[in-house]
């Protein structure tokens, strides 16, 4: 019997993060998933890029075609059959974008705010970005075009903006990076008020829901978060080449970072520790955050070390077959999820606002038993 050499470990080359799932692209063109991740409809290899929306995923293949999977109630995972010649992809909250080799953009999925319908005049595009309700395109002349949500400022590109080399789209905010590493931002999200002084020599920007992180030229990371109090970046985090986050309301508001060694680092929101402490004080079990349960072999750490999970609990991936018939949550369920989130964070103003606008406590069933609805119930009783 001939001893065959062990297969060398694969290196992560790209990452993507949704509300409840995550993706990693390996150097052999395959994909690893974790969390509540739907399986692709077909086995994928020769993948060159990945992107994650709120509840769906996209993969760009070497031949210029695109694969989509996950929830597709708005059609966001249903890639147009004739789509080819693609060089870049972007998954938004409930819509998807593809940049073709000829510089044109194709969109599909939710279009209630026009987010998946590029302007008819759009040409010569070199990069794309998809936010919660809007989309961005960078043109070869360094200008930016935005489309989508008609009632918010995220689509109103500053007049005269030019010399842009990179773009990023958040929930209700947008950023453009200039050739000199300076950042210009605009939008309707008051969590981001101006650009902090630390955002200099910026290479890329990634949005979460109420935070954004920037990778600087030296591979270090800085953060911004307005009223949310900023995002704590570990002092020893360095050599970062990519960051992924989830932009939709009510998500984990956390990030994962990829270092030059191919290691994934989980950057969790402070609210997760807050909720864990509250649950512990009430004698409740810890709430799971599937999108942050990165497999240990991709982090270079023992399972769950970065999440401070209870001893003995292991990470796992809950995979579902993608039959193409999944549906997004209805508006009532989204409102209920928001109620769960703000109850957990302990933001009385947000909870009261949701309750005053008809949020249904019965619809926001505490299915995972983490007890966060007690705050909402107490607030309602007090009101």
C-alpha positions in Angstrom: 0.0 0.0 0.0 1.4 3.4 -1.0 1.3 6.1 1.6 -0.2 9.2 0.1 0.8 12.6 1.5 -1.8 14.4 3.5 -3.8 17.0 1.7 -2.3 20.4 2.7 -4.7 22.7 4.6 -6.5 25.2 2.4 -6.0 28.9 2.8 -9.0 31.3 3.1 -8.8 34.0 0.4 -12.2 35.8 0.9 -15.0 36.1 3.4 -18.7 37.1 3.4 -21.2 37.5 6.3 -25.0 37.5 6.4 -27.4 37.8 9.3 -27.2 34.2 10.3 -24.5 32.6 8.1 -21.0 33.1 6.8 -18.9 32.0 3.8 -15.2 31.5 3.2 -13.6 31.1 -0.2 -10.6 28.8 -0.2 -7.6 28.9 -2.4 -8.7 25.8 -4.3 -11.9 27.5 -5.5 -14.3 25.8 -3.0 -16.5 27.4 -0.3 -16.9 26.7 3.4 -20.1 27.7 5.1 -21.2 28.0 8.7 -24.2 29.1 10.8 -27.7 28.7 9.4 -26.3 28.4 5.8 -28.3 27.0 3.0 -26.4 24.6 0.7 -25.8 25.7 -2.9 -28.1 24.0 -5.4 -25.1 22.4 -7.0 -21.6 21.6 -5.9 -19.4 24.6 -6.5 -15.7 24.7 -7.5 -13.6 27.2 -9.5 -15.2 30.0 -7.4 -13.3 33.3 -7.6 -15.6 35.6 -5.5 -18.3 35.4 -2.9 -20.9 37.7 -1.4 -23.6 37.4 1.3 -26.9 39.2 1.6 -29.1 39.1 4.6 -30.3 35.6 4.0 -28.9 34.6 0.6 -25.5 34.0 -1.0 -23.7 34.5 -4.3 -20.7 33.0 -5.9 -18.8 34.1 -9.0 -17.3 31.3 -11.0 -14.2 31.3 -13.1 -16.2 31.1 -16.3 -18.0 34.3 -15.6 -21.3 32.8 -14.4 -23.0 33.3 -11.1 -24.5 30.9 -8.6 -27.1 32.0 -6.1 -28.7 30.1 -3.1 -30.6 30.7 0.1 -33.8 32.5 0.8 -35.3 33.9 -2.4 -38.7 35.3 -1.5 -37.8 38.4 -3.5 -35.9 36.5 -6.2 -32.5 37.7 -4.8 -31.0 34.2 -5.2 -32.5 33.5 -8.6 -29.7 34.4 -10.9 -30.9 35.3 -14.5 -30.3 32.3 -16.7 -28.7 34.3 -19.5 -26.2 36.1 -17.2 -22.6 35.6 -18.3 -19.4 37.5 -18.6 -19.5 38.6 -15.0 -16.4 40.0 -13.2 -17.8 41.1 -9.9 -20.9 40.4 -7.6 -22.6 42.2 -4.7 -25.4 40.9 -2.5 -27.5 43.5 -0.7 -30.2 43.1 1.9 -32.8 41.4 -0.5 -31.3 42.2 -3.9 -28.2 41.2 -6.0 -26.0 42.9 -8.5 -23.5 41.6 -11.1 -20.9 43.7 -13.0 -20.3 42.4 -16.5 -17.0 42.5 -18.5 -18.5 45.2 -20.8 -18.9 47.6 -17.8 -22.7 47.2 -17.5 -24.6 46.2 -14.4 -27.4 43.6 -14.0 -29.6 43.5 -10.9 -32.3 41.2 -9.6 -34.3 40.5 -6.5 -36.2 43.1 -4.4 -36.9 46.2 -6.3 -39.5 48.0 -4.1 -37.1 50.9 -3.8 -35.5 50.6 -7.2 -32.4 49.0 -5.7 -32.1 46.3 -8.3 -32.8 48.4 -11.4 -29.6 50.2 -12.5 -30.1 53.5 -14.3 -30.5 53.1 -18.1 -27.5 55.4 -18.8 -25.1 53.4 -16.5 -21.9 52.4 -18.4 -18.2 52.0 -17.9 -18.5 50.6 -14.4 -15.5 49.2 -12.6 -16.9 48.3 -9.2 -20.3 47.7 -7.5 -21.7 47.7 -4.0 -25.1 46.7 -2.6 -26.5 48.1 0.6 -29.7 47.5 2.5 -32.0 49.4 0.2 -29.7 51.0 -2.3 -26.9 50.3 -4.8 -23.6 52.0 -5.9 -21.5 51.8 -9.0 -18.0 53.2 -9.5 -17.2 54.3 -13.1 -13.9 54.3 -14.9 -13.7 58.1 -14.7 -13.7 58.0 -10.8 -17.3 59.1 -10.5 -20.1 57.3 -8.5 -23.7 56.6 -9.4 -26.2 55.6 -6.8 -29.8 54.3 -7.1 -32.4 52.8 -4.8 -34.3 54.1 -1.8 -36.0 57.3 -3.0 -36.6 58.9 0.4 -33.1 58.7 1.9 -29.9 60.4 1.3 -27.8 57.3 0.6 -28.5 57.6 -3.1 -27.6 61.3 -3.3 -24.0 61.3 -4.3 -22.2 64.5 -3.2 -22.1 66.9 -6.2 -18.7 66.9 -7.9 -17.4 63.8 -6.3 -14.5 62.4 -8.4 -11.2 60.6 -8.0 -12.9 57.7 -6.3 -11.1 54.3 -6.3 -13.4 52.2 -4.0 -17.0 52.3 -2.7 -19.0 50.8 0.1 -22.7 50.6 0.8 -24.3 50.2 4.3 -27.9 50.0 5.6 -28.6 53.7 5.0 -25.2 55.1 4.3 -22.5 55.1 1.6 -18.7 55.8 1.5 -16.2 56.5 -1.2 -12.5 56.2 -0.9 -10.3 58.7 -2.8 -6.9 58.0 -4.4 -5.2 59.7 -1.5 -6.9 57.4 1.1 -9.4 60.0 2.3 -13.0 59.1 2.7 -16.2 60.9 1.6 -19.5 59.6 3.1 -23.2 60.4 2.7 -26.5 59.0 3.7 -29.4 59.0 6.1 -28.0 57.1 9.0 -27.3 59.4 12.0 -25.0 56.7 13.5 -22.4 58.0 11.1 -21.9 61.8 11.6 -19.0 62.8 9.4 -15.7 60.9 8.8 -13.5 60.4 11.9 -9.9 61.6 11.8 -8.7 58.1 12.1 -10.1 57.3 8.6 -6.9 58.2 6.7 -4.9 56.1 4.3 -8.0 53.9 3.9 -7.9 50.9 1.6 -11.4 49.6 2.2 -14.6 50.1 4.3 -17.1 47.6 5.5 -20.4 48.4 7.0 -22.3 46.6 9.8 -25.7 47.8 10.8 -24.6 50.7 13.1 -20.9 50.5 12.8 -18.3 50.5 10.0 -14.7 49.4 10.0 -11.9 50.6 7.7 -8.7 48.8 6.8 -5.7 51.1 6.5 -2.7 50.8 4.2 -0.7 49.3 7.0 -3.2 46.5 7.6 -4.6 47.8 10.8 -8.3 48.5 11.4 -10.2 51.6 12.8 -13.9 51.9 13.5 -16.7 54.4 13.6 -20.2 54.1 15.0 -21.7 57.4 16.0 -24.4 57.1 18.7 -23.7 53.4 19.0 -20.5 54.2 20.8 -17.9 53.0 18.3 -16.8 49.4 17.8 -13.9 48.0 19.9 -11.1 46.8 17.6 -8.5 44.5 19.3 -5.2 46.3 19.8 -3.3 43.3 18.4 -5.3 43.0 15.2 -3.0 43.5 12.3 -2.2 42.4 8.7 -5.9 42.5 7.9 -6.7 42.1 4.2 -10.5 41.9 4.3 -13.5 42.4 6.6 -17.1 41.2 6.2 -20.2 42.4 8.1 -24.0 42.3 7.9 -25.8 45.6 7.3 -29.5 44.8 7.9 -31.5 46.0 11.0 -31.6 43.6 13.9 -28.5 41.6 12.8 -25.6 40.7 15.1 -23.9 44.0 14.2 -20.5 42.1 14.3 -17.8 41.4 11.8 -15.2 38.9 10.7 -11.8 39.8 9.6 -9.4 37.9 7.3 -5.6 38.3 8.0 -2.8 37.8 5.5 -2.1 34.4 6.9 -5.6 33.2 5.9 -7.0 33.2 9.4 -10.5 34.5 10.2 -10.9 36.6 13.4 -14.4 37.2 14.9 -15.0 40.8 15.9 -18.2 40.6 18.0 -20.4 43.5 19.0 -20.3 44.6 22.6 -24.1 44.1 22.7 -23.5 40.3 22.5 -21.5 40.4 25.8 -24.2 42.6 27.3 -26.9 40.1 26.4 -24.8 37.2 27.6 -24.4 39.0 31.0 -28.1 39.7 31.3 -29.0 36.1 30.5 -26.5 34.8 33.0 -27.9 37.1 35.7 -31.4 35.7 34.9 -30.2 32.1 34.9 -31.0 31.8 31.1 -28.9 30.0 28.5 -26.7 32.0 26.2 -28.1 33.1 22.9 -26.5 31.6 19.8 -25.2 33.8 17.0 -24.8 31.4 14.1 -23.1 33.8 11.8 -20.3 34.2 14.2 -19.7 30.4 14.8 -16.8 30.2 12.5 -15.3 26.7 12.3 -12.3 26.4 14.5 -10.0 25.3 11.7 -10.6 28.6 10.0 -9.8 30.7 13.0 -6.6 28.9 14.3 -8.2 28.7 17.7 -10.1 26.2 19.8 -13.8 26.1 18.9 -15.8 29.0 20.3 -12.8 30.6 22.0 -13.6 33.9 20.3 -17.2 33.8 21.3 -16.8 33.0 24.9 -19.3 30.2 24.6 -20.1 27.8 27.4 -17.4 25.2 27.9 -18.1 22.0 26.0 -20.4 23.6 23.4 -19.1 23.1 19.9 -19.6 25.1 16.7 -21.8 23.7 14.0 -23.3 24.5 10.7 -27.0 24.0 10.2 -27.3 23.3 6.5 -30.6 23.3 4.6 -31.3 22.1 1.2 -32.0 24.9 -1.2 -35.1 23.9 -3.1 -35.5 27.4 -4.5 -38.7 28.0 -2.6 -37.6 29.7 0.6 -39.4 33.0 1.4 -38.3 36.1 3.2 -39.9 37.0 6.5 -43.0 39.1 6.1 -43.0 42.7 7.4 -44.6 41.6 10.7 -41.8 39.1 11.3 -39.1 41.7 10.5 -40.7 44.1 13.0 -40.9 41.3 15.6 -37.2 40.6 15.0 -36.4 44.3 15.5 -38.3 44.1 18.7 -36.3 41.2 19.9 -33.1 43.0 19.0 -33.8 46.3 20.8 -35.2 44.4 23.8 -31.9 42.6 24.0 -29.9 45.7 23.7 -32.0 47.4 26.3 -32.9 50.5 24.2 -36.2 51.7 25.8 -36.8 54.4 23.2 -36.5 51.9 20.3 -38.7 49.4 22.1 -41.4 52.0 22.9 -41.3 53.2 19.3 -41.9 49.7 17.9 -44.7 49.0 20.4 -46.3 52.4 19.7 -46.3 51.6 16.0 -48.1 48.3 16.4 -45.3 45.8 17.0 -46.9 42.6 18.1 -45.4 40.9 21.2 -47.2 37.7 20.3 -45.5 37.6 16.9 -42.1 38.1 18.5 -42.2 34.7 20.2 -39.2 34.0 22.4 -38.5 30.7 20.5 -34.9 30.4 21.6 -35.7 30.9 25.2 -33.1 33.7 25.7 -35.6 35.9 27.6 -35.0 39.1 25.8 -38.7 39.8 25.4 -39.0 40.4 29.1 -37.6 43.9 28.6 -40.3 44.7 25.9 -43.0 43.3 28.1 -41.8 45.4 31.1 -41.7 48.5 28.9 -45.2 47.9 27.6 -46.6 47.4 31.1 -44.8 50.6 32.3 -46.2 52.5 29.3 
